[in-house]
Amino acid sequence: MYKTVWMIKSLTENTTTELTWYHFGKEPKFPSWYMEEGKAYEIEMIWNFKLLHTPNLFFKCLTHFYKIK
């Protein structure tokens, strides 16, 4: 179980967003559903760390829970 945090800068709108994603994979792939067609993004991975095995975190990883700030 892993937690990955990306900083996403939209080059067309000059906005910055933080995306936190819980998943099972060791090598995270950026979720393509976030990006919109016709826009340019700069994406930087800030964190990718292993989580403790708790029922709450397992459920978050199972459902690919994400949080956008």
CNS distance restraints for C-alpha pairs under 8 A (distance, minus, plus):
assign (resid   1 and name CA) (resid  22 and name CA) 7.30 0.50 0.50
assign (resid   1 and name CA) (resid  23 and name CA) 5.84 0.50 0.50
assign (resid   1 and name CA) (resid  24 and name CA) 4.47 0.50 0.50
assign (resid   1 and name CA) (resid  25 and name CA) 7.15 0.50 0.50
assign (resid   1 and name CA) (resid  50 and name CA) 5.90 0.50 0.50
assign (resid   1 and name CA) (resid  51 and name CA) 5.53 0.50 0.50
assign (resid   1 and name CA) (resid  52 and name CA) 7.51 0.50 0.50
assign (resid   1 and name CA) (resid  53 and name CA) 7.31 0.50 0.50
assign (resid   1 and name CA) (resid  57 and name CA) 7.68 0.50 0.50
assign (resid   1 and name CA) (resid  58 and name CA) 7.05 0.50 0.50
assign (resid   1 and name CA) (resid  61 and name CA) 6.41 0.50 0.50
assign (resid   2 and name CA) (resid  22 and name CA) 5.79 0.50 0.50
assign (resid   2 and name CA) (resid  23 and name CA) 5.39 0.50 0.50
assign (resid   2 and name CA) (resid  24 and name CA) 5.78 0.50 0.50
assign (resid   2 and name CA) (resid  25 and name CA) 6.95 0.50 0.50
assign (resid   2 and name CA) (resid  26 and name CA) 7.06 0.50 0.50
assign (resid   2 and name CA) (resid  48 and name CA) 6.74 0.50 0.50
assign (resid   2 and name CA) (resid  49 and name CA) 5.58 0.50 0.50
assign (resid   2 and name CA) (resid  50 and name CA) 4.49 0.50 0.50
assign (resid   2 and name CA) (resid  51 and name CA) 5.40 0.50 0.50
assign (resid   2 and name CA) (resid  61 and name CA) 7.58 0.50 0.50
assign (resid   3 and name CA) (resid  20 and name CA) 7.04 0.50 0.50
assign (resid   3 and name CA) (resid  21 and name CA) 5.77 0.50 0.50
assign (resid   3 and name CA) (resid  22 and name CA) 4.61 0.50 0.50
assign (resid   3 and name CA) (resid  23 and name CA) 6.49 0.50 0.50
assign (resid   3 and name CA) (resid  47 and name CA) 7.46 0.50 0.50
assign (resid   3 and name CA) (resid  48 and name CA) 5.68 0.50 0.50
assign (resid   3 and name CA) (resid  49 and name CA) 5.65 0.50 0.50
assign (resid   3 and name CA) (resid  50 and name CA) 6.56 0.50 0.50
assign (resid   3 and name CA) (resid  51 and name CA) 6.81 0.50 0.50
assign (resid   4 and name CA) (resid  20 and name CA) 5.77 0.50 0.50
assign (resid   4 and name CA) (resid  21 and name CA) 5.31 0.50 0.50
assign (resid   4 and name CA) (resid  22 and name CA) 6.50 0.50 0.50
assign (resid   4 and name CA) (resid  28 and name CA) 7.34 0.50 0.50
assign (resid   4 and name CA) (resid  45 and name CA) 7.46 0.50 0.50
assign (resid   4 and name CA) (resid  46 and name CA) 7.57 0.50 0.50
assign (resid   4 and name CA) (resid  47 and name CA) 5.27 0.50 0.50
assign (resid   4 and name CA) (resid  48 and name CA) 4.30 0.50 0.50
assign (resid   4 and name CA) (resid  49 and name CA) 6.68 0.50 0.50
assign (resid   5 and name CA) (resid  18 and name CA) 6.94 0.50 0.50
assign (resid   5 and name CA) (resid  19 and name CA) 5.65 0.50 0.50
assign (resid   5 and name CA) (resid  20 and name CA) 4.45 0.50 0.50
assign (resid   5 and name CA) (resid  21 and name CA) 6.42 0.50 0.50
assign (resid   5 and name CA) (resid  45 and name CA) 6.06 0.50 0.50
assign (resid   5 and name CA) (resid  46 and name CA) 5.46 0.50 0.50
assign (resid   5 and name CA) (resid  47 and name CA) 4.95 0.50 0.50
assign (resid   5 and name CA) (resid  48 and name CA) 6.57 0.50 0.50
assign (resid   6 and name CA) (resid  18 and name CA) 5.77 0.50 0.50
assign (resid   6 and name CA) (resid  19 and name CA) 5.20 0.50 0.50
assign (resid   6 and name CA) (resid  20 and name CA) 6.54 0.50 0.50
assign (resid   6 and name CA) (resid  43 and name CA) 6.72 0.50 0.50
assign (resid   6 and name CA) (resid  44 and name CA) 5.57 0.50 0.50
assign (resid   6 and name CA) (resid  45 and name CA) 4.38 0.50 0.50
assign (resid   6 and name CA) (resid  46 and name CA) 5.43 0.50 0.50
assign (resid   6 and name CA) (resid  47 and name CA) 7.13 0.50 0.50
assign (resid   7 and name CA) (resid  16 and name CA) 6.93 0.50 0.50
assign (resid   7 and name CA) (resid  17 and name CA) 5.83 0.50 0.50
assign (resid   7 and name CA) (resid  18 and name CA) 4.69 0.50 0.50
assign (resid   7 and name CA) (resid  19 and name CA) 6.47 0.50 0.50
assign (resid   7 and name CA) (resid  43 and name CA) 5.92 0.50 0.50
assign (resid   7 and name CA) (resid  44 and name CA) 5.29 0.50 0.50
assign (resid   7 and name CA) (resid  45 and name CA) 6.40 0.50 0.50
assign (resid   7 and name CA) (resid  46 and name CA) 6.73 0.50 0.50
assign (resid   8 and name CA) (resid  16 and name CA) 5.58 0.50 0.50
assign (resid   8 and name CA) (resid  17 and name CA) 5.09 0.50 0.50
assign (resid   8 and name CA) (resid  18 and name CA) 6.20 0.50 0.50
assign (resid   8 and name CA) (resid  19 and name CA) 7.43 0.50 0.50
assign (resid   8 and name CA) (resid  41 and name CA) 6.63 0.50 0.50
assign (resid   8 and name CA) (resid  42 and name CA) 5.81 0.50 0.50
assign (resid   8 and name CA) (resid  43 and name CA) 4.65 0.50 0.50
assign (resid   8 and name CA) (resid  44 and name CA) 6.54 0.50 0.50
assign (resid   9 and name CA) (resid  14 and name CA) 6.82 0.50 0.50
assign (resid   9 and name CA) (resid  15 and name CA) 5.72 0.50 0.50
assign (resid   9 and name CA) (resid  16 and name CA) 4.37 0.50 0.50
assign (resid   9 and name CA) (resid  17 and name CA) 6.38 0.50 0.50
assign (resid   9 and name CA) (resid  41 and name CA) 5.60 0.50 0.50
assign (resid   9 and name CA) (resid  42 and name CA) 5.05 0.50 0.50
assign (resid   9 and name CA) (resid  43 and name CA) 6.43 0.50 0.50
assign (resid  10 and name CA) (resid  14 and name CA) 5.41 0.50 0.50
assign (resid  10 and name CA) (resid  15 and name CA) 5.35 0.50 0.50
assign (resid  10 and name CA) (resid  16 and name CA) 6.36 0.50 0.50
assign (resid  10 and name CA) (resid  39 and name CA) 7.39 0.50 0.50
assign (resid  10 and name CA) (resid  40 and name CA) 6.09 0.50 0.50
assign (resid  10 and name CA) (resid  41 and name CA) 4.60 0.50 0.50
assign (resid  10 and name CA) (resid  42 and name CA) 6.46 0.50 0.50
assign (resid  11 and name CA) (resid  15 and name CA) 7.50 0.50 0.50
assign (resid  11 and name CA) (resid  39 and name CA) 7.49 0.50 0.50
assign (resid  11 and name CA) (resid  40 and name CA) 5.35 0.50 0.50
assign (resid  11 and name CA) (resid  41 and name CA) 5.47 0.50 0.50
assign (resid  11 and name CA) (resid  42 and name CA) 6.90 0.50 0.50
assign (resid  12 and name CA) (resid  39 and name CA) 6.09 0.50 0.50
assign (resid  12 and name CA) (resid  40 and name CA) 6.01 0.50 0.50
assign (resid  12 and name CA) (resid  41 and name CA) 7.75 0.50 0.50
assign (resid  17 and name CA) (resid  68 and name CA) 6.98 0.50 0.50
assign (resid  17 and name CA) (resid  69 and name CA) 5.89 0.50 0.50
assign (resid  18 and name CA) (resid  68 and name CA) 5.78 0.50 0.50
assign (resid  18 and name CA) (resid  69 and name CA) 5.14 0.50 0.50
assign (resid  19 and name CA) (resid  66 and name CA) 7.04 0.50 0.50
assign (resid  19 and name CA) (resid  67 and name CA) 5.87 0.50 0.50
assign (resid  19 and name CA) (resid  68 and name CA) 4.70 0.50 0.50
assign (resid  19 and name CA) (resid  69 and name CA) 6.57 0.50 0.50
assign (resid  20 and name CA) (resid  66 and name CA) 5.43 0.50 0.50
assign (resid  20 and name CA) (resid  67 and name CA) 5.10 0.50 0.50
assign (resid  20 and name CA) (resid  68 and name CA) 6.43 0.50 0.50
assign (resid  21 and name CA) (resid  64 and name CA) 6.74 0.50 0.50
assign (resid  21 and name CA) (resid  65 and name CA) 6.04 0.50 0.50
assign (resid  21 and name CA) (resid  66 and name CA) 4.37 0.50 0.50
assign (resid  21 and name CA) (resid  67 and name CA) 6.63 0.50 0.50
assign (resid  22 and name CA) (resid  60 and name CA) 6.09 0.50 0.50
assign (resid  22 and name CA) (resid  61 and name CA) 4.84 0.50 0.50
assign (resid  22 and name CA) (resid  64 and name CA) 5.45 0.50 0.50
assign (resid  22 and name CA) (resid  65 and name CA) 5.48 0.50 0.50
assign (resid  22 and name CA) (resid  66 and name CA) 6.29 0.50 0.50
assign (resid  23 and name CA) (resid  28 and name CA) 7.89 0.50 0.50
assign (resid  23 and name CA) (resid  60 and name CA) 7.58 0.50 0.50
assign (resid  23 and name CA) (resid  61 and name CA) 4.35 0.50 0.50
assign (resid  23 and name CA) (resid  62 and name CA) 6.98 0.50 0.50
assign (resid  23 and name CA) (resid  64 and name CA) 5.42 0.50 0.50
assign (resid  23 and name CA) (resid  65 and name CA) 7.65 0.50 0.50
assign (resid  24 and name CA) (resid  61 and name CA) 6.07 0.50 0.50
assign (resid  24 and name CA) (resid  62 and name CA) 7.66 0.50 0.50
assign (resid  35 and name CA) (resid  39 and name CA) 7.72 0.50 0.50
assign (resid  51 and name CA) (resid  57 and name CA) 7.69 0.50 0.50
assign (resid  52 and name CA) (resid  57 and name CA) 7.74 0.50 0.50
assign (resid  53 and name CA) (resid  57 and name CA) 6.76 0.50 0.50
assign (resid  53 and name CA) (resid  58 and name CA) 6.64 0.50 0.50
assign (resid  54 and name CA) (resid  58 and name CA) 6.05 0.50 0.50
assign (resid  55 and name CA) (resid  59 and name CA) 6.24 0.50 0.50
assign (resid  56 and name CA) (resid  60 and name CA) 6.44 0.50 0.50
assign (resid  57 and name CA) (resid  61 and name CA) 6.19 0.50 0.50
assign (resid  58 and name CA) (resid  62 and name CA) 6.00 0.50 0.50
assign (resid  59 and name CA) (resid  63 and name CA) 6.20 0.50 0.50
assign (resid  60 and name CA) (resid  64 and name CA) 5.88 0.50 0.50
assign (resid  60 and name CA) (resid  65 and name CA) 4.91 0.50 0.50
assign (resid  61 and name CA) (resid  65 and name CA) 6.22 0.50 0.50
